[in-house]
Amino acid sequence: MDAPVEQPGRSLREVRDEIAATLASAGVPDPDVDAELLIGHVLGLSRGGVQARLVVGATIETEDASALASLVARRARREPLQHLTGRAAFRSLELSVGPGVFVPRPETEGVAQLAIDALRAAAEPEPIGVDLGTGSGAIALALATEVPHARVWAVEKSPEAYVWTRRNVEEVGAPNLELVFGDLADALPELDGRVSVVASNPPYIPLGAIPRDPEVRLHDPEAALYGGADGLDVVRVLSQRALALLRPGGVLVIEHGEAQSADIAAILAADGWRAIAHHRDLTGRDRATTALR
C-alpha cells in the first residue's frame, strides 16, 4: 500500500492577504498590521519574523491555519487584538492584558515620557514617583524601569484590573516598584509631602459620550473609561490627592481628552497649582496637562 501523500501547507502570503481583507471588511483600522501580528502570535514569531517568512514564500500548516482562523473571526467581531494575543506593547515593555483591564494606548507612551522626564530631573537621590489608577501598570512600570534610581508606587482599586497589574509587576520584576491595592482618593498617606511626580491616566470620558471604537466601547472596563457627567470627576479628586502627596516643586502629569485642557486648567488653578501647561500627542491633539505643586 502506498504511503499517504502529505498535503503541502498554504502560502503564508495568501493567508495573510485573506486575513487582511477579512479584517478590512469588518472595519478594523490597521488590517495588515493585525493580520501579521495574529500570524506571529500563532507561529511564535515577531511581526518582523512573519514578514521575513513572507519574503521567502513560506507556507503555513493546516493546524496553524485553523487556529488562526478562529482568532481572525474574533478580531473581525472587534474583540481587541491585545485580548487575543494576551499582550500589549508599551514603550520598551510587553504587558499582559485581557478582560477587566484597560489596554494601554500608544498616546499614553508620550504621557509617560513627561512623567519620566520630571522624575529624572528631580534632585533627590531616590525620587519618588506615584501612578494613581495604574490599571495594567504601564506608566508605573515605565517609570520604575526607565528611572531605576527612583522609588515608584502604583495604586489600583479595581479587583479585576489588579490581577493584571500584579501579573505585570511580577513579570517585569522591577525591584523599585511597590504595588498597592487602594483608592487614589486617599492612597499612600505615609508619602504625603515627599513625592516628586504624580502621574495618572484617569477615566475621563463624559457619561454621555459613547466611544466610537467597538474595541473600547464593548471591551474596556467602564470604570477605566467614564469620569462622570463632564468626564472630570476623577480629575477633581486626583488634583486634591496629588497636592497632598507632592513636595513643593513636585510635578503632576494627567492624561485627558483633547477638548478638556481648559476645564482641567481651571480645576488645577482653583486648587492652587502653578505652571499649568498642556502637551500634544503625535497627532497634534492635546493629550496631557502638567502642573507644579
C-alpha positions in Angstrom: 0.0 0.0 0.0 1.4 3.4 -1.0 2.2 5.8 1.8 -0.2 8.8 2.0 0.9 11.9 0.2 1.4 14.8 2.6 -0.6 17.9 1.6 1.6 21.0 1.3 0.7 23.9 3.6 -1.0 27.0 2.2 1.0 30.0 1.1 1.6 32.3 4.1 1.3 35.4 1.9 -2.1 34.2 0.6 -3.3 33.6 4.1 -2.0 37.0 5.2 -3.8 38.7 2.4 -7.1 36.9 3.1 -6.9 37.8 6.8 -6.2 41.4 6.0 -9.2 41.5 3.6 -11.5 40.0 6.2 -10.4 42.4 8.9 -10.7 45.4 6.5 -14.3 44.5 5.6 -15.0 44.3 9.4 -13.7 47.9 9.8 -10.6 47.0 11.7 -8.3 50.1 11.5 -5.0 48.5 10.6 -5.9 45.2 9.0 -2.4 44.5 7.5 -0.7 45.1 10.9 -3.3 43.0 12.8 -3.1 40.2 10.2 0.7 39.9 10.7 0.5 40.2 14.5 -2.1 37.4 14.6 0.0 35.2 12.4 3.0 35.9 14.6 1.1 35.0 17.7 0.1 31.6 16.3 3.5 30.9 14.9 5.5 32.3 17.8 7.1 35.0 15.7 7.6 38.7 15.9 6.0 40.8 13.2 9.4 41.1 11.6 9.7 37.4 11.6 6.4 37.0 9.8 7.5 39.5 7.2 10.7 37.6 6.7 8.8 34.4 6.0 6.6 36.2 3.6 9.6 37.3 1.6 10.9 33.7 1.2 7.5 32.3 0.2 6.9 30.3 3.4 3.8 28.2 3.9 1.6 27.6 6.9 0.5 24.2 8.2 -3.2 23.3 8.3 -3.3 23.1 12.1 -1.8 26.6 12.5 -4.2 28.0 9.8 -7.1 26.5 11.7 -6.1 28.2 15.0 -5.5 31.4 13.1 -9.0 31.3 11.5 -10.6 31.2 15.0 -8.7 34.3 16.1 -9.4 36.1 12.9 -13.2 35.5 13.4 -13.0 37.0 16.9 -10.9 40.0 15.7 -13.5 40.6 12.9 -16.1 40.9 15.7 -13.9 43.7 17.0 -12.5 41.9 20.0 -9.3 43.7 20.9 -6.2 42.3 19.3 -4.5 42.5 22.7 -7.1 40.3 24.2 -6.5 37.7 21.6 -2.7 37.7 22.0 -2.8 38.5 25.7 -0.1 41.1 25.2 0.2 44.9 24.7 3.4 46.8 23.8 4.1 49.9 25.9 7.4 51.7 25.3 10.0 49.0 25.9 7.6 46.8 27.8 5.4 43.8 26.8 2.4 43.8 29.2 -0.1 41.1 29.9 -3.7 42.3 29.3 -7.2 40.9 29.0 -10.8 41.4 30.0 -11.1 43.6 33.1 -8.1 45.9 32.5 -7.8 48.9 30.2 -5.5 48.2 27.3 -2.7 50.8 27.2 -2.7 53.1 24.2 0.3 54.5 22.2 -0.6 58.0 23.1 -0.1 57.2 26.8 3.6 56.5 26.0 4.0 60.2 25.5 2.3 60.9 28.8 4.6 58.5 30.5 7.6 60.3 28.9 6.5 63.6 30.6 6.5 61.8 34.0 9.8 60.1 33.3 11.5 63.4 32.3 10.2 65.0 35.5 11.3 62.1 37.7 14.8 62.1 36.1 15.0 65.8 36.7 14.2 65.5 40.4 17.1 66.5 42.7 16.7 63.7 45.2 19.0 60.7 45.1 15.9 58.4 45.3 13.0 60.5 43.9 9.5 59.1 44.5 7.0 58.6 41.6 3.4 57.6 42.1 1.0 56.3 39.4 -2.6 56.7 40.6 -5.1 54.3 39.0 -2.4 52.3 37.4 -4.5 49.7 35.5 -2.2 47.4 33.7 0.7 49.1 35.5 2.0 50.7 32.2 3.0 54.1 33.5 4.3 52.9 36.8 6.4 50.2 35.2 7.8 52.6 32.7 8.8 54.9 35.5 10.4 52.1 37.5 12.3 50.6 34.6 13.4 53.8 32.9 14.3 55.7 36.1 15.9 52.9 38.1 17.2 55.1 40.9 13.6 56.2 41.7 11.2 54.5 44.0 7.8 54.0 42.5 4.3 53.3 43.9 1.4 52.0 41.8 -2.2 52.2 43.1 -5.2 50.4 41.7 -8.6 49.8 43.2 -10.4 47.5 40.7 -10.0 43.8 41.7 -10.4 42.8 38.0 -7.6 45.1 36.9 -5.4 44.4 39.9 -5.0 40.8 38.8 -3.3 42.1 35.6 -1.3 44.8 37.4 0.1 42.2 39.8 1.0 39.9 37.0 2.8 42.6 35.1 4.7 43.7 38.1 5.8 40.2 38.7 6.7 39.5 35.1 8.7 42.7 34.7 10.3 42.3 38.1 11.1 46.0 38.9 12.6 45.9 42.4 12.0 49.6 42.9 8.2 49.4 42.4 5.6 48.7 45.1 2.0 47.8 44.1 -0.8 48.9 46.4 -4.5 47.9 46.2 -6.4 51.0 47.1 -8.4 54.1 46.1 -6.5 57.0 44.6 -8.7 59.4 46.7 -6.9 58.5 49.9 -3.9 56.4 48.8 -0.4 56.4 50.4 -0.9 58.9 53.2 2.6 57.9 54.5 4.1 59.6 51.4 2.3 62.9 51.9 4.7 65.8 51.1 7.5 63.5 49.9 6.6 62.6 46.2 8.4 64.2 43.2 6.0 63.1 40.5 2.4 62.0 40.5 1.1 60.6 37.1 -2.3 59.3 36.2 -4.4 58.3 33.2 -7.8 58.6 34.9 -11.2 57.8 33.4 -12.1 61.0 31.6 -14.9 60.2 29.0 -18.2 62.0 29.9 -21.0 59.7 30.6 -23.0 60.8 27.5 -20.1 60.3 25.1 -20.0 56.8 23.8 -16.6 55.7 22.3 -16.7 55.1 18.6 -14.5 52.1 18.5 -16.2 48.8 19.4 -12.9 47.6 21.0 -13.2 50.4 23.6 -17.0 50.6 23.9 -17.5 46.8 24.3 -14.4 45.6 25.9 -12.6 48.2 28.1 -13.9 48.3 31.7 -16.4 51.1 32.2 -14.6 52.2 35.4 -11.5 53.0 33.4 -13.4 55.0 30.8 -16.1 57.2 32.3 -15.5 60.1 34.6 -18.9 61.4 35.4 -21.1 63.9 33.6 -18.3 66.0 32.3 -15.6 63.3 32.5 -13.6 65.2 35.1 -14.9 63.8 38.4 -11.8 61.7 39.0 -9.5 64.6 37.9 -11.0 66.7 40.7 -10.2 64.0 43.2 -6.8 63.5 41.7 -5.9 67.2 41.9 -6.6 67.2 45.7 -4.8 64.0 46.4 -1.7 64.9 44.3 -1.5 68.2 46.2 -1.1 66.3 49.4 1.3 63.8 48.1 3.7 66.1 46.2 6.6 68.0 47.8 6.9 71.7 46.9 8.0 71.9 43.3 6.7 68.4 42.6 5.1 67.6 39.2 1.6 66.4 38.3 1.0 64.7 35.0 -2.6 63.9 33.9 -3.7 62.3 30.6 -7.1 63.6 29.3 -9.2 64.1 26.2 -8.3 66.6 23.5 -11.2 69.0 24.4 -10.6 69.0 28.2 -7.5 71.2 28.6 -9.2 74.4 29.5 -11.5 72.8 32.0 -8.7 70.9 33.6 -6.6 74.0 33.8 -9.5 75.8 35.6 -9.7 72.9 38.2 -6.0 72.9 38.8 -5.8 76.7 39.1 -8.6 76.8 41.6 -6.8 74.3 43.7 -3.6 76.3 43.7 -1.4 74.5 41.2 1.3 76.5 39.4 2.9 76.5 35.9 -0.1 74.6 34.3 0.9 73.5 30.8 -0.8 71.4 28.1 1.0 68.9 25.9 0.0 67.4 22.5 0.3 63.8 21.3 1.8 62.8 18.0 -1.5 63.6 16.2 -1.4 67.2 17.4 -4.2 66.7 19.9 -4.0 68.0 23.5 -3.3 64.8 25.5 -1.8 65.7 28.8 -1.6 68.5 31.3 1.3 69.1 33.7 1.4 71.4 36.8 3.7 72.2 39.7 2.9 71.9 43.3 
